[in-house]
Amino acid sequence: MALDPKSTLTRACSGIVYIAIIIGACLLGAPGVFALSTLLGILGIIEYRKIHFPDLRNNIPGIIYDCIGVVLLANSVLIAPFFAWLVWLIGRMIITLYSDESSAARSFIYDITGQIYIGLPLALMSGMSYLFHSGMPLLSIFILIWVNDTGAFLFGSTFGKHRLFERISPKKSWEGFWGGMICCIISGALIGYFGKAINLCPASGVTATTLYWAIAGIVICVAATYGDLFESFIKRRHNLKDSGNLIPGHGGILDRIDSLLMVIPAMSVYIALWMAIHLTQLP
């Protein structure tokens, strides 16, 4: 099938804008990452709610309430927003008790799962910007996600024969998965080798070595794949091809950050383990 030059150009331009926003936010450090978390949180929770409740216009108060919740949770590393989010949670429970809608319990469940699915990973992402005292490690994580996606696509489209998870994503293959992982490991090692050592915890002196980034490539590849599959599972359940149409040629915002929403929690665990192991070895 011949490519449509217009749609290809649209996809390329919107992709460049998206990447530029990510890079700009990371280079600004913590303030930029907090702004990015807030933006992705608002756009993501609106899209998530629309997937489960398509008629958004009839529930504007609910949308606004959800947006407030995800912004508080995404910025909860500042502590005060976290306690404000707890108040939000209590309020959401009380609202459910007073609701006379037949779908009140279902709406509550989707609202809370949306907060956890979108808000919690973004909170961890904001926390990383404080932990590293720089946006470069986070940008490196984004780069490895993009490398994995590109590698998986190239290897999958060229050599893909064995389906990875046909029930949810018929196009994904094991060849694409392993190709993406190889690209991720190599790119991670290059980031670690050519980039200067990064202090994971400035007070302790624990650094991110070449080995750290090579292993991170494996963690990111696995988490990104499952993050993509989980969002595909949600879309398939609602018979949707894309989560939305916010980004021309790419679909919705959840289609762009689906991998990120699982990569960030996975990397948070990995970073904590790396620091714990190396802190016990320090004199």
Short mmCIF file of the C-alpha atoms (twelve columns), coordinates in Angstrom:
data_MODEL
# 
_entry.id   MODEL 
# 
loop_
_atom_site.group_PDB 
_atom_site.id 
_atom_site.type_symbol 
_atom_site.label_atom_id 
_atom_site.label_alt_id 
_atom_site.label_comp_id 
_atom_site.label_asym_id 
_atom_site.label_seq_id 
_atom_site.Cartn_x 
_atom_site.Cartn_y 
_atom_site.Cartn_z 
_atom_site.pdbx_PDB_model_num 
ATOM 1   C CA . MET A 1   0.000   0.000   0.000  1 
ATOM 2   C CA . ALA A 2   1.411   3.371   -1.027 1 
ATOM 3   C CA . LEU A 3   2.009   5.920   1.663  1 
ATOM 4   C CA . ASP A 4   -0.089  9.056   1.668  1 
ATOM 5   C CA . PRO A 5   2.456   11.947  1.584  1 
ATOM 6   C CA . LYS A 6   0.056   14.295  3.366  1 
ATOM 7   C CA . SER A 7   -0.723  11.917  6.233  1 
ATOM 8   C CA . THR A 8   2.946   10.964  6.531  1 
ATOM 9   C CA . LEU A 9   3.937   14.629  6.770  1 
ATOM 10  C CA . THR A 10  1.217   15.271  9.359  1 
ATOM 11  C CA . ARG A 11  2.357   12.324  11.429 1 
ATOM 12  C CA . ALA A 12  5.987   13.407  11.214 1 
ATOM 13  C CA . CYS A 13  5.242   17.015  12.195 1 
ATOM 14  C CA . SER A 14  3.038   16.096  15.149 1 
ATOM 15  C CA . GLY A 15  5.659   13.576  16.281 1 
ATOM 16  C CA . ILE A 16  8.388   16.226  16.151 1 
ATOM 17  C CA . VAL A 17  6.268   18.626  18.214 1 
ATOM 18  C CA . TYR A 18  5.593   15.905  20.807 1 
ATOM 19  C CA . ILE A 19  9.276   14.985  21.065 1 
ATOM 20  C CA . ALA A 20  10.276  18.665  21.260 1 
ATOM 21  C CA . ILE A 21  7.909   19.204  24.196 1 
ATOM 22  C CA . ILE A 22  9.377   16.183  26.023 1 
ATOM 23  C CA . ILE A 23  12.970  17.281  25.411 1 
ATOM 24  C CA . GLY A 24  12.250  20.879  26.395 1 
ATOM 25  C CA . ALA A 25  10.547  19.836  29.632 1 
ATOM 26  C CA . CYS A 26  13.399  17.507  30.622 1 
ATOM 27  C CA . LEU A 27  16.068  20.107  29.867 1 
ATOM 28  C CA . LEU A 28  14.264  22.564  32.166 1 
ATOM 29  C CA . GLY A 29  14.707  20.130  35.043 1 
ATOM 30  C CA . ALA A 30  12.197  19.732  37.867 1 
ATOM 31  C CA . PRO A 31  9.953   22.705  36.920 1 
ATOM 32  C CA . GLY A 32  9.687   21.456  33.349 1 
ATOM 33  C CA . VAL A 33  8.987   17.881  34.421 1 
ATOM 34  C CA . PHE A 34  6.295   19.036  36.841 1 
ATOM 35  C CA . ALA A 35  4.661   21.038  34.067 1 
ATOM 36  C CA . LEU A 36  4.901   18.024  31.750 1 
ATOM 37  C CA . SER A 37  3.382   15.715  34.383 1 
ATOM 38  C CA . THR A 38  0.517   18.154  34.885 1 
ATOM 39  C CA . LEU A 39  -0.157  18.440  31.145 1 
ATOM 40  C CA . LEU A 40  0.009   14.687  30.495 1 
ATOM 41  C CA . GLY A 41  -2.122  14.034  33.575 1 
ATOM 42  C CA . ILE A 42  -4.934  16.341  32.485 1 
ATOM 43  C CA . LEU A 43  -4.947  15.153  28.870 1 
ATOM 44  C CA . GLY A 44  -4.616  11.512  29.886 1 
ATOM 45  C CA . ILE A 45  -7.388  11.475  32.491 1 
ATOM 46  C CA . ILE A 46  -9.826  13.236  30.144 1 
ATOM 47  C CA . GLU A 47  -9.078  10.664  27.454 1 
ATOM 48  C CA . TYR A 48  -9.299  7.778   29.919 1 
ATOM 49  C CA . ARG A 49  -12.697 8.968   31.127 1 
ATOM 50  C CA . LYS A 50  -13.916 9.440   27.555 1 
ATOM 51  C CA . ILE A 51  -13.007 5.837   26.751 1 
ATOM 52  C CA . HIS A 52  -15.268 4.570   29.536 1 
ATOM 53  C CA . PHE A 53  -17.902 7.326   29.405 1 
ATOM 54  C CA . PRO A 54  -18.022 8.658   25.803 1 
ATOM 55  C CA . ASP A 55  -20.576 11.404  26.519 1 
ATOM 56  C CA . LEU A 56  -18.235 13.850  28.275 1 
ATOM 57  C CA . ARG A 57  -20.487 16.894  27.817 1 
ATOM 58  C CA . ASN A 58  -23.028 15.552  30.294 1 
ATOM 59  C CA . ASN A 59  -20.468 15.197  33.071 1 
ATOM 60  C CA . ILE A 60  -18.309 18.316  33.053 1 
ATOM 61  C CA . PRO A 61  -18.140 18.507  36.898 1 
ATOM 62  C CA . GLY A 62  -16.844 14.924  37.013 1 
ATOM 63  C CA . ILE A 63  -14.171 15.696  34.423 1 
ATOM 64  C CA . ILE A 64  -13.024 18.773  36.312 1 
ATOM 65  C CA . TYR A 65  -12.924 16.809  39.572 1 
ATOM 66  C CA . ASP A 66  -10.863 14.057  37.939 1 
ATOM 67  C CA . CYS A 67  -8.445  16.609  36.484 1 
ATOM 68  C CA . ILE A 68  -7.943  18.204  39.902 1 
ATOM 69  C CA . GLY A 69  -7.229  14.773  41.382 1 
ATOM 70  C CA . VAL A 70  -4.676  13.709  38.780 1 
ATOM 71  C CA . VAL A 71  -2.852  17.068  38.962 1 
ATOM 72  C CA . LEU A 72  -2.577  16.771  42.752 1 
ATOM 73  C CA . LEU A 73  -1.362  13.181  42.531 1 
ATOM 74  C CA . ALA A 74  1.095   13.917  39.710 1 
ATOM 75  C CA . ASN A 75  2.671   16.633  41.867 1 
ATOM 76  C CA . SER A 76  2.424   14.707  45.148 1 
ATOM 77  C CA . VAL A 77  6.205   14.571  45.549 1 
ATOM 78  C CA . LEU A 78  5.823   18.093  46.970 1 
ATOM 79  C CA . ILE A 79  3.964   16.440  49.909 1 
ATOM 80  C CA . ALA A 80  1.223   19.086  50.284 1 
ATOM 81  C CA . PRO A 81  -0.460  18.038  47.000 1 
ATOM 82  C CA . PHE A 82  -0.448  14.439  48.243 1 
ATOM 83  C CA . PHE A 83  -2.450  15.326  51.359 1 
ATOM 84  C CA . ALA A 84  -4.732  17.438  49.171 1 
ATOM 85  C CA . TRP A 85  -5.214  14.356  46.967 1 
ATOM 86  C CA . LEU A 86  -6.208  12.334  50.044 1 
ATOM 87  C CA . VAL A 87  -8.875  14.960  50.715 1 
ATOM 88  C CA . TRP A 88  -9.878  14.614  47.053 1 
ATOM 89  C CA . LEU A 89  -10.176 10.836  47.535 1 
ATOM 90  C CA . ILE A 90  -12.364 11.204  50.624 1 
ATOM 91  C CA . GLY A 91  -14.514 13.697  48.732 1 
ATOM 92  C CA . ARG A 92  -14.859 11.258  45.816 1 
ATOM 93  C CA . MET A 93  -16.090 8.548   48.191 1 
ATOM 94  C CA . ILE A 94  -18.639 10.882  49.730 1 
ATOM 95  C CA . ILE A 95  -19.860 12.019  46.299 1 
ATOM 96  C CA . THR A 96  -20.438 8.355   45.391 1 
ATOM 97  C CA . LEU A 97  -22.580 7.849   48.500 1 
ATOM 98  C CA . TYR A 98  -24.852 10.746  47.572 1 
ATOM 99  C CA . SER A 99  -25.089 9.885   43.879 1 
ATOM 100 C CA . ASP A 100 -28.409 8.431   42.753 1 
ATOM 101 C CA . GLU A 101 -27.051 7.224   39.416 1 
ATOM 102 C CA . SER A 102 -27.161 3.487   38.738 1 
ATOM 103 C CA . SER A 103 -23.558 3.653   37.499 1 
ATOM 104 C CA . ALA A 104 -22.197 5.480   40.581 1 
ATOM 105 C CA . ALA A 105 -20.098 2.527   41.788 1 
ATOM 106 C CA . ARG A 106 -18.773 1.864   38.278 1 
ATOM 107 C CA . SER A 107 -17.884 5.530   37.826 1 
ATOM 108 C CA . PHE A 108 -16.031 5.559   41.155 1 
ATOM 109 C CA . ILE A 109 -13.988 2.485   40.211 1 
ATOM 110 C CA . TYR A 110 -12.997 3.949   36.845 1 
ATOM 111 C CA . ASP A 111 -12.092 7.285   38.440 1 
ATOM 112 C CA . ILE A 112 -9.795  5.659   41.007 1 
ATOM 113 C CA . THR A 113 -8.178  3.283   38.516 1 
ATOM 114 C CA . GLY A 114 -7.587  6.280   36.246 1 
ATOM 115 C CA . GLN A 115 -5.846  8.119   39.073 1 
ATOM 116 C CA . ILE A 116 -3.603  5.127   39.758 1 
ATOM 117 C CA . TYR A 117 -2.977  4.217   36.110 1 
ATOM 118 C CA . ILE A 118 -2.091  7.776   35.036 1 
ATOM 119 C CA . GLY A 119 -1.449  9.918   38.115 1 
ATOM 120 C CA . LEU A 120 0.821   7.577   40.078 1 
ATOM 121 C CA . PRO A 121 3.408   6.996   37.296 1 
ATOM 122 C CA . LEU A 122 3.486   10.746  36.602 1 
ATOM 123 C CA . ALA A 123 4.075   11.373  40.325 1 
ATOM 124 C CA . LEU A 124 7.041   8.985   40.194 1 
ATOM 125 C CA . MET A 125 8.290   10.763  37.077 1 
ATOM 126 C CA . SER A 126 8.192   14.105  38.907 1 
ATOM 127 C CA . GLY A 127 9.979   12.484  41.828 1 
ATOM 128 C CA . MET A 128 12.778  11.344  39.519 1 
ATOM 129 C CA . SER A 129 13.487  14.923  38.510 1 
ATOM 130 C CA . TYR A 130 14.172  15.726  42.179 1 
ATOM 131 C CA . LEU A 131 16.128  12.558  42.829 1 
ATOM 132 C CA . PHE A 132 18.495  13.083  39.898 1 
ATOM 133 C CA . HIS A 133 18.668  16.876  40.296 1 
ATOM 134 C CA . SER A 134 18.602  16.906  36.490 1 
ATOM 135 C CA . GLY A 135 16.236  16.125  33.644 1 
ATOM 136 C CA . MET A 136 18.849  14.250  31.595 1 
ATOM 137 C CA . PRO A 137 18.344  10.792  33.199 1 
ATOM 138 C CA . LEU A 138 14.603  11.095  32.599 1 
ATOM 139 C CA . LEU A 139 15.233  12.204  29.020 1 
ATOM 140 C CA . SER A 140 17.452  9.131   28.617 1 
ATOM 141 C CA . ILE A 141 14.516  6.961   29.714 1 
ATOM 142 C CA . PHE A 142 12.304  8.603   27.093 1 
ATOM 143 C CA . ILE A 143 15.002  8.045   24.470 1 
ATOM 144 C CA . LEU A 144 15.243  4.351   25.329 1 
ATOM 145 C CA . ILE A 145 11.446  4.026   25.072 1 
ATOM 146 C CA . TRP A 146 11.589  5.584   21.606 1 
ATOM 147 C CA . VAL A 147 14.532  3.358   20.637 1 
ATOM 148 C CA . ASN A 148 12.597  0.289   21.785 1 
ATOM 149 C CA . ASP A 149 9.515   1.300   19.800 1 
ATOM 150 C CA . THR A 150 11.582  1.942   16.676 1 
ATOM 151 C CA . GLY A 151 13.619  -1.242  17.009 1 
ATOM 152 C CA . ALA A 152 10.535  -3.366  17.659 1 
ATOM 153 C CA . PHE A 153 8.814   -1.892  14.601 1 
ATOM 154 C CA . LEU A 154 11.806  -2.386  12.275 1 
ATOM 155 C CA . PHE A 155 12.606  -5.924  13.398 1 
ATOM 156 C CA . GLY A 156 8.942   -6.884  13.644 1 
ATOM 157 C CA . SER A 157 7.995   -5.599  10.190 1 
ATOM 158 C CA . THR A 158 11.078  -7.237  8.646  1 
ATOM 159 C CA . PHE A 159 11.339  -10.568 10.466 1 
ATOM 160 C CA . GLY A 160 8.125   -10.863 12.461 1 
ATOM 161 C CA . LYS A 161 6.502   -14.300 12.193 1 
ATOM 162 C CA . HIS A 162 5.739   -15.428 15.734 1 
ATOM 163 C CA . ARG A 163 2.956   -13.487 17.451 1 
ATOM 164 C CA . LEU A 164 3.801   -12.086 20.883 1 
ATOM 165 C CA . PHE A 165 0.257   -11.589 22.237 1 
ATOM 166 C CA . GLU A 166 -2.156  -12.128 19.380 1 
ATOM 167 C CA . ARG A 167 -5.299  -11.948 21.533 1 
ATOM 168 C CA . ILE A 168 -4.599  -8.306  22.380 1 
ATOM 169 C CA . SER A 169 -2.164  -7.006  19.757 1 
ATOM 170 C CA . PRO A 170 -2.081  -9.106  16.558 1 
ATOM 171 C CA . LYS A 171 0.778   -7.104  14.999 1 
ATOM 172 C CA . LYS A 172 3.327   -7.540  17.788 1 
ATOM 173 C CA . SER A 173 5.884   -10.308 17.302 1 
ATOM 174 C CA . TRP A 174 8.607   -11.969 19.332 1 
ATOM 175 C CA . GLU A 175 11.098  -10.931 16.665 1 
ATOM 176 C CA . GLY A 176 10.092  -7.308  17.212 1 
ATOM 177 C CA . PHE A 177 10.338  -7.707  20.981 1 
ATOM 178 C CA . TRP A 178 13.870  -9.135  20.909 1 
ATOM 179 C CA . GLY A 179 14.929  -6.626  18.250 1 
ATOM 180 C CA . GLY A 180 13.680  -3.772  20.415 1 
ATOM 181 C CA . MET A 181 15.497  -5.195  23.437 1 
ATOM 182 C CA . ILE A 182 18.804  -5.477  21.581 1 
ATOM 183 C CA . CYS A 183 18.494  -1.867  20.415 1 
ATOM 184 C CA . CYS A 184 17.609  -0.801  23.965 1 
ATOM 185 C CA . ILE A 185 20.569  -2.564  25.578 1 
ATOM 186 C CA . ILE A 186 23.047  -1.175  23.042 1 
ATOM 187 C CA . SER A 187 21.612  2.349   23.307 1 
ATOM 188 C CA . GLY A 188 21.570  2.142   27.092 1 
ATOM 189 C CA . ALA A 189 25.223  1.073   27.161 1 
ATOM 190 C CA . LEU A 190 26.119  3.953   24.833 1 
ATOM 191 C CA . ILE A 191 24.295  6.435   27.078 1 
ATOM 192 C CA . GLY A 192 26.216  5.141   30.069 1 
ATOM 193 C CA . TYR A 193 29.557  5.060   28.248 1 
ATOM 194 C CA . PHE A 194 29.495  8.471   26.581 1 
ATOM 195 C CA . GLY A 195 27.496  10.334  29.216 1 
ATOM 196 C CA . LYS A 196 29.250  11.286  32.416 1 
ATOM 197 C CA . ALA A 197 28.342  9.345   35.549 1 
ATOM 198 C CA . ILE A 198 25.045  10.505  37.003 1 
ATOM 199 C CA . ASN A 199 24.528  10.716  40.741 1 
ATOM 200 C CA . LEU A 200 21.360  8.793   41.544 1 
ATOM 201 C CA . CYS A 201 21.525  10.185  45.058 1 
ATOM 202 C CA . PRO A 202 23.906  13.181  45.325 1 
ATOM 203 C CA . ALA A 203 24.216  12.801  49.100 1 
ATOM 204 C CA . SER A 204 25.395  9.186   48.830 1 
ATOM 205 C CA . GLY A 205 27.421  9.300   45.628 1 
ATOM 206 C CA . VAL A 206 25.682  6.304   44.010 1 
ATOM 207 C CA . THR A 207 26.137  6.646   40.256 1 
ATOM 208 C CA . ALA A 208 24.494  5.306   37.117 1 
ATOM 209 C CA . THR A 209 27.225  3.356   35.323 1 
ATOM 210 C CA . THR A 210 27.323  1.812   31.851 1 
ATOM 211 C CA . LEU A 211 26.080  -1.437  33.399 1 
ATOM 212 C CA . TYR A 212 23.215  0.442   35.047 1 
ATOM 213 C CA . TRP A 213 22.011  1.817   31.705 1 
ATOM 214 C CA . ALA A 214 22.478  -1.505  29.871 1 
ATOM 215 C CA . ILE A 215 20.284  -3.275  32.439 1 
ATOM 216 C CA . ALA A 216 17.883  -0.313  32.295 1 
ATOM 217 C CA . GLY A 217 17.507  -1.083  28.586 1 
ATOM 218 C CA . ILE A 218 16.168  -4.526  29.472 1 
ATOM 219 C CA . VAL A 219 13.821  -3.151  32.144 1 
ATOM 220 C CA . ILE A 220 12.510  -0.463  29.795 1 
ATOM 221 C CA . CYS A 221 11.982  -2.873  26.895 1 
ATOM 222 C CA . VAL A 222 9.943   -5.321  28.990 1 
ATOM 223 C CA . ALA A 223 7.932   -2.617  30.787 1 
ATOM 224 C CA . ALA A 224 7.289   -0.647  27.581 1 
ATOM 225 C CA . THR A 225 5.988   -3.762  25.833 1 
ATOM 226 C CA . TYR A 226 3.583   -4.617  28.631 1 
ATOM 227 C CA . GLY A 227 2.541   -0.980  28.974 1 
ATOM 228 C CA . ASP A 228 1.623   -0.944  25.304 1 
ATOM 229 C CA . LEU A 229 -0.236  -4.255  25.635 1 
ATOM 230 C CA . PHE A 230 -2.195  -3.057  28.666 1 
ATOM 231 C CA . GLU A 231 -3.443  0.044   26.849 1 
ATOM 232 C CA . SER A 232 -4.291  -2.136  23.829 1 
ATOM 233 C CA . PHE A 233 -6.302  -4.346  26.189 1 
ATOM 234 C CA . ILE A 234 -8.325  -1.322  27.343 1 
ATOM 235 C CA . LYS A 235 -8.948  -0.188  23.764 1 
ATOM 236 C CA . ARG A 236 -9.882  -3.663  22.550 1 
ATOM 237 C CA . ARG A 237 -12.388 -3.994  25.390 1 
ATOM 238 C CA . HIS A 238 -14.114 -0.871  24.073 1 
ATOM 239 C CA . ASN A 239 -13.611 -1.696  20.371 1 
ATOM 240 C CA . LEU A 240 -11.327 1.284   19.788 1 
ATOM 241 C CA . LYS A 241 -8.398  1.575   17.397 1 
ATOM 242 C CA . ASP A 242 -6.952  4.671   19.081 1 
ATOM 243 C CA . SER A 243 -7.484  6.118   22.544 1 
ATOM 244 C CA . GLY A 244 -8.308  9.491   20.970 1 
ATOM 245 C CA . ASN A 245 -7.407  11.848  18.141 1 
ATOM 246 C CA . LEU A 246 -5.451  14.538  19.976 1 
ATOM 247 C CA . ILE A 247 -2.170  13.958  18.102 1 
ATOM 248 C CA . PRO A 248 -2.680  13.941  14.316 1 
ATOM 249 C CA . GLY A 249 -1.436  10.709  12.801 1 
ATOM 250 C CA . HIS A 250 -0.639  9.162   16.186 1 
ATOM 251 C CA . GLY A 251 -4.009  8.866   17.944 1 
ATOM 252 C CA . GLY A 252 -4.545  9.977   21.509 1 
ATOM 253 C CA . ILE A 253 -2.189  10.981  24.296 1 
ATOM 254 C CA . LEU A 254 -2.559  7.548   25.949 1 
ATOM 255 C CA . ASP A 255 -1.353  5.975   22.711 1 
ATOM 256 C CA . ARG A 256 1.862   7.983   23.143 1 
ATOM 257 C CA . ILE A 257 2.447   7.487   26.866 1 
ATOM 258 C CA . ASP A 258 1.138   3.926   27.303 1 
ATOM 259 C CA . SER A 259 4.691   2.564   27.527 1 
ATOM 260 C CA . LEU A 260 5.762   5.391   29.850 1 
ATOM 261 C CA . LEU A 261 2.990   4.603   32.338 1 
ATOM 262 C CA . MET A 262 4.550   1.203   33.029 1 
ATOM 263 C CA . VAL A 263 8.189   2.081   32.395 1 
ATOM 264 C CA . ILE A 264 8.311   4.766   35.111 1 
ATOM 265 C CA . PRO A 265 7.070   2.480   37.941 1 
ATOM 266 C CA . ALA A 266 9.377   -0.314  36.732 1 
ATOM 267 C CA . MET A 267 12.364  2.042   36.580 1 
ATOM 268 C CA . SER A 268 11.503  3.424   40.031 1 
ATOM 269 C CA . VAL A 269 11.776  -0.089  41.468 1 
ATOM 270 C CA . TYR A 270 14.991  -0.704  39.514 1 
ATOM 271 C CA . ILE A 271 16.556  2.573   40.702 1 
ATOM 272 C CA . ALA A 272 15.606  1.804   44.322 1 
ATOM 273 C CA . LEU A 273 17.188  -1.667  44.082 1 
ATOM 274 C CA . TRP A 274 20.332  -0.287  42.405 1 
ATOM 275 C CA . MET A 275 20.741  2.312   45.120 1 
ATOM 276 C CA . ALA A 276 20.073  -0.181  47.926 1 
ATOM 277 C CA . ILE A 277 22.665  -2.640  46.592 1 
ATOM 278 C CA . HIS A 278 25.347  0.014   46.092 1 
ATOM 279 C CA . LEU A 279 24.683  1.822   49.351 1 
ATOM 280 C CA . THR A 280 25.421  -1.397  51.248 1 
ATOM 281 C CA . GLN A 281 28.782  -1.595  49.447 1 
ATOM 282 C CA . LEU A 282 29.884  1.930   50.306 1 
ATOM 283 C CA . PRO A 283 32.375  2.271   53.171 1 
# 
